[in-house]
Amino acid sequence: MDFAFDARTEELRTRLLAFMDEYVHPAEKTAEEQRALLDSPWDTPAVVDELKAEARRQGLWNLFLPDAEYGAGLTNLQYAPLAEITGRSPQLAPTALNCAAPDTGNMEVLAQFGTDEQKKQWLEPLLAGEIRSAFAMTEPEVASSDATNITTHIERDGDEYVITGRKWYISGAMNPDCKIFIVMGKTDPDGEDIRRQQSMVLVPRDTPGVTVKRAMRVFGYEDHSHGGHAEVVFDHARVPVANLVGEEGGGFAIAQARLGPGRIHHCMRLIGMAERAIELMCRRAVSRTAFGKPLARQGVVQNWIADARVTVEQLRLLVLKTAWLMDTVGNRGAHTEIQAIKIATPRAVVEILDRAIQLHGAGGVSQDFPLADLYAGARTLMLADGPDEVHQRSLARRELKKYL
């Protein structure tokens, strides 16, 4: 395994780092100020559209999509260090590059499983950054960590599907630019194979019977990073049969195909979040004095910084190995490693952020530093895309199988 950056990756890294320093980081405060003046907290601040236009002008656009027909044609190994850089500003950078979840996963689904008509109607405007999207899977009434529990009904009635159910924490759904939902539900609830009961359908936001009911808070506050998380009710919403994604009964398999890249993208960005936390820790440590000497000379602070650096280097190597395997043997061949990074990365980054918050004292939990926001995002990722315990269960079974 050779993880040295090739010429294209190095060139894109150089350009992206310059873009972050010149445009993204200075825009963080501007975005907050503009959002406070908007009619709705879910509207997009003007500076975000400016960032998107500049990123597109510079060719820093759709870097996540390995299919050269639609995206930059980068491998997972090439994209990993770029996604890490965007993780330093998760509220702005991924959106600016059109590389933000849940749109990335939805675009991958449409590119891989969508019909020509679906691609033209929904994929093309998503690729252009003209609209946003949401992935409606999680439900409040069941343990959605087990996707076979999903209870939303998708019933065929002639040449239409009728969707009835309630979803929540549907990322991006509060954003008025969110125009399309990919909805997972059961088309065959009594089917013998519980992994063939589910299907996915495309449901436009303005479909009668679709109600974006309320914003769901994260750790007590509203999360604007993806356009908010929403509770969405589907009350006998009707869509044409042509809105089926893939085939009936293929929903579970599509979800697995979607979540593999999504998990590694999150882990890539988490490393960038950890790097920013280390930077903030170091700046704070050399600028503050307590008990007669700078924090940087306090033994416990030195231990925190050293441990954080070791942890990040370990995580990066594991993520790069996973990316390399996904490129060489496919997602199925990288199954163990994908689960390993999903378990290890959020957990470790949460610990680094927690220590960075501690080092900043009251400032660490305030809006004056990005640490509280980064912490909430990292902690949430211990639940998103499958809770850690689900991955631990599956990984343990895979290990134990060798001895049975």
C-alpha positions, 0 to 999 in steps of 0.5 A, spaced: 500 500 500 502 506 497 499 512 500 503 517 497 499 523 494 499 522 486 500 528 482 493 530 481 491 529 488 497 534 490 495 539 485 488 539 488 490 539 495 494 545 494 488 549 490 483 546 495 487 549 501 488 555 498 481 556 497 479 554 504 484 559 507 482 565 502 474 564 501 472 558 506 475 560 513 473 568 512 466 566 510 464 562 517 463 568 521 459 572 515 455 566 514 453 566 521 451 574 521 447 573 514 443 567 517 441 571 523 438 576 518 434 571 514 427 570 514 428 563 515 434 560 519 433 554 514 434 559 508 441 559 505 446 565 506 448 569 500 456 567 502 454 560 501 452 561 494 458 565 492 463 560 495 459 555 490 460 559 484 467 560 486 469 553 487 465 551 481 470 556 477 476 553 480 474 546 478 473 544 485 466 541 484 463 534 485 470 531 487 466 526 491 463 522 485 468 517 482 464 516 476 468 521 471 461 522 467 458 526 473 464 528 477 471 529 478 473 521 477 477 521 483 478 514 486 477 514 494 484 514 495 485 520 491 478 524 495 480 522 502 485 527 503 481 532 500 475 530 504 479 531 510 481 538 508 473 540 508 472 537 514 476 543 517 469 547 516 464 542 516 458 547 516 461 551 509 466 547 505 462 541 503 456 545 501 461 550 497 464 544 493 457 540 492 460 535 496 455 535 502 451 529 505 446 527 504 446 530 497 452 526 495 449 519 497 443 521 493 447 523 487 451 516 487 444 512 488 441 516 482 448 515 478 448 508 479 441 506 480 437 511 476 433 511 470 435 516 464 429 520 466 430 520 473 437 522 472 435 528 467 430 530 472 434 530 479 441 528 478 443 533 473 440 539 477 443 536 484 450 535 480 449 543 478 448 545 485 441 548 483 437 544 488 438 540 494 435 533 496 434 528 502 434 521 504 428 519 508 429 512 512 429 513 519 423 513 523 421 515 530 417 509 532 422 503 530 429 501 531 431 504 525 438 501 526 435 495 523 433 497 517 428 491 516 424 494 521 422 500 517 414 501 517 413 506 512 408 503 507 409 504 499 403 500 496 402 500 488 395 502 486 395 502 478 400 506 475 402 510 482 405 508 489 402 511 495 406 512 501 404 513 508 409 513 514 413 518 518 420 519 518 425 524 522 432 526 523 431 527 515 437 531 514 437 537 509 429 537 509 428 544 512 432 547 507 427 550 502 432 548 496 431 541 498 426 539 492 426 531 492 426 525 497 429 518 496 424 515 501 425 508 503 419 503 505 416 497 504 412 494 498 412 487 500 411 487 508 409 480 508 415 477 504 419 471 506 426 475 505 426 481 510 431 484 506 427 484 500 421 487 503 423 494 502 424 499 496 426 506 494 422 511 491 423 518 489 418 523 492 418 531 490 417 535 496 411 539 493 407 532 492 400 532 496 400 529 502 408 530 504 408 535 510 415 537 513 412 538 520 418 540 524 425 541 525 429 536 529 434 539 534 441 536 535 443 537 542 438 542 544 439 546 538 438 547 531 443 544 526 444 548 520 450 544 517 445 540 512 439 545 512 436 542 518 434 535 520 426 534 519 420 530 521 416 529 515 410 525 514 407 522 508 400 521 508 397 517 502 402 521 498 402 519 490 407 518 485 408 515 479 411 508 478 416 511 474 419 514 480 421 507 483 429 507 484 432 500 481 427 495 482 421 493 487 425 489 493 431 492 492 431 498 497 435 494 502 441 493 497 441 500 495 441 503 502 447 498 503 451 501 497 449 508 499 452 507 506 459 505 504 461 511 501 457 515 506 461 512 512 468 513 509 466 520 507 464 522 514 470 519 517 475 523 512 471 529 514 472 527 521 479 527 521 479 534 518 475 536 524 480 533 529 486 537 525 482 543 527 481 541 534 489 540 535 490 547 531 485 550 536 488 546 542 495 549 540 494 556 539 490 556 546 495 553 550 501 558 547 496 564 549 494 562 556 497 562 562 495 558 569 498 557 575 504 561 573 506 558 567 503 557 559 498 552 558 503 549 553 508 547 559 502 544 563 504 536 563 496 534 562 496 539 556 502 536 553 499 529 554 492 531 550 496 534 544 501 528 544 495 523 544 491 527 539 496 527 534 498 519 535 490 518 534 489 522 528 495 519 525 492 512 526 486 514 524 488 517 517 492 510 516 486 506 517 481 510 513 487 511 507 487 503 507 479 503 507 479 507 501 485 503 497 481 497 499 474 500 496 478 502 490 482 495 489 477 490 491 470 494 492 466 495 498 464 488 499 472 486 500 473 492 504 467 491 509 471 489 515 475 496 514 469 500 513 466 498 519 472 499 523 473 506 521 466 507 522 467 505 529 473 508 531 473 515 528 467 518 531 469 515 538 476 518 537 475 525 534 469 526 540 475 525 545 479 529 542 474 535 541 472 534 548 479 535 550 480 541 546 473 544 549 476 543 556 482 546 554 478 552 552 474 553 558 467 556 558 469 558 551 469 551 548 462 551 549 460 558 546 459 560 539 465 564 539 469 557 537 467 552 533 468 546 538 461 545 540 459 545 533 464 540 531 463 536 537 455 535 536 457 533 529 462 528 531 458 525 537 452 525 532 456 520 527 456 515 532 449 514 531 448 516 523 449 511 518 448 505 523 450 506 530 457 504 533 454 498 536 451 495 530 457 495 526 461 492 532 456 486 532 457 485 525 464 486 525 465 481 531 460 476 528 465 476 522 471 475 526 468 469 530 466 466 524 473 464 523 473 460 529 466 456 528 
